[in-house]
Amino acid sequence: MREAVLPNRPCSRALRGVVFILLTAVPALLSWPEPAAARQTDSRRGDVVIRHWPGQARLAESLLPPASGFTFPGLPPDILRRGRDVIVYLAPDAARFDSLTGGRAPEWGAGVAFPQRGIIVIPGYVSERTGTHELPHILRHELAHVALQRQLGAALVPRWFTEGYATWTAGQLDVDAGWQLRLALATERAPPLDSLTLDWPLLSSDARIAYLLSASAMGYLYSLGSDASLERLFDVWAQTGDFEASLREVYVISSPQFERLWRAHVKRRFGWFQVLAQTAFIWVIAALLVVALFIIRRRRDRRRLDELRATEPPDLPAYWLDPPPEPDGEPPAADTNGRDGNETRP
């Protein structure tokens, strides 16, 4: 027995030593301060705090809201101040972006908002997701998510509505976006318009169309009333927690009715007829410009030709143009052979 136990004693001592080291070293490692290069800095204005890393101070300052704060259609001016501060993380690289978002952001996602927690993560670096020049629109888009959820509380918000409101509020349904939607509808690349429950696909181009469709639905809903109508919709929605009932009470239409009206509006505004009409108009303008440039160039060429002709030297010298003067007296007659008259034949 002694011979069997003895070989195990050194192993037990070694194991106890490893455990002791782990128990003493791990807490120290966990409490070790971050290096200076990884420390965050806060830039605050009002109710928005932008948390950034070294080298991002100027970018963070440019993203801060104006002194009056951000405003959103149909929402109270102080909506963002209702609750905790909105923390915006300006991720310095792709690794930190994935870490802050938990890896849940799709490849085409330019920003991620956690409305219930009041946290936003946007990329503070140039990548396939976005460029830094687009960050103001992206930040406003994500802040709209937070503002809308704070107004509606625990009410469930359809995906098309929250994304449409954020895209529409951020001004991302511009002329270029409208043309993308027209081409998508014309080539049948857009999701079906049979329902407003839009699926968010994985491909970037398809997701872009889904965002534009939802924004067009939000813009059309706003056109049916006014800012006061949208504000009343949000108030009733927050009280009842029912979007369908709120839509019927404020706009006096049901979701299926709104869907039919919106679908007709989208096809009329962004369908084939609009594409052809605008394309024909562009070609007419292009043709007129070509004709105008042709006339201007032809007149310019004629003017240059006239100037060249006015300054062009004659083909022959002046003394070649008139016959030389004849001498006094008649010239000697030449014989038939062309010889002189004084010449004698042999």
Buried (B, 14 or more C-beta within 10 A) or exposed (E): EEEEEEEEEEEEEEEEEEEEEEEEEEEEEEEEEEEEEEEEEEBEBBBBBBBBBEEBBEBBEEBBBEEEBBBBBBBBEEBBBEBEBBBBBBBBEEEBBBEBBEEEBBEBBBBBBBBEEBBBBBBBBEBEBBEBEBBEBBBBBBBBBBBBBBBBEEBEBBBBBBBBBBBBBBEBBEEEBBEBBBBBBBEEEBBEBEEBEBEBBEEEEBBBBBBBBBBBBBBBBBEBBEEEBBBBBBBBBBEEBBBEEBBBBBBEBEBEEBBEBBBEBBBEBBBEEBBEEEEEEEEEEEEEEEEEEEEEEEEEEEEEEEEEEEEEEEEEEEEEEEEEEEEEEEEEEEEEEEEEEEEEEE
